[in-house]
Amino acid sequence: MKLNICLVCGGILAPSFKLEDLFSVAGLNKRLVCSTCWSKFEYLPQRVTCQGCGRCIDESSRERICPDCTRWLVNEEMDFNNVALFAYNLWMKEYMHRYKFIGDYRLRLIFTQFIKNYIRTNYPNRNLVVVPVPVAPETSALRGFNQVQGLLEDVDYLEALHTIDSKKSPQSAKNRFERMSTSQPFALIQGCEKQIYDKNVLIVDDVYTTGRTIRHAATAVLMANPRKIMGLTLAR
């Protein structure tokens, strides 16, 4: 009998045949992650979050938008909101380190089906176009994959953007000021305009930190005159 192993801790997964597992957040991944590891991922849509970026905010706060997003509203005319699925806590930080920088491509499987179901449930519009944030060719060659496209393995998406600089510096190596000062790194791929024009575009990235990267992507997509642009990130 083949034993299923938790992709996070390597422990043996107990078999589960409960019907309710088919309809729960945790149940989706019982064949990939043990309940102990899964419980450490903090699911944000069940919390009070900022309407602009998806981060947790104080439940007692009268404002439903965080200070970071307030600044974006002042400095930017584009109507853009992001939903984040999980908090970027120490557990998620370790996950991202192993997935992106160590290159454990198996770890994408923890969230692929979950993301597919979330998009299907919350963005059912037929005019929806999912656009992943690209990585530079040099990064892709070194890592061996685009981590965002890996997370979207079960989702139909459009490769509509490419990086302008083949040696784009990773955001993880920059401080906040450097992130916010980053010039536009993306451009629309020629020929994608017709597939985006007057459509609802969902831009997907792995981590929302300052919002600079995903907003750069949204600005590039805006050139094709979509009906609406939204953001979805695995973590915030």
Secondary structure, 3 states (H helix, E strand, C coil): CCCCECCCCCCECCCCCCHHHHHCCHHHHCCCCCHHHHCCCCEHHHCCECCCCCCECCCCCCCCCCHHHHHHHHHCCCCCCEEEEECCCHHHHHHHHHHHHCCCHHHHHHHHHHHHHHHHHHCCCCCEEEEECCCCHHHHHHHCCCHHHHHCCCCCCCCCEEECCCCCCCHHHCCHHHHHCCCCCEEECCCCHHHHCCCEEEEEEEECCCCHHHHHHHHHHHCCCCCEEEEEEEEC
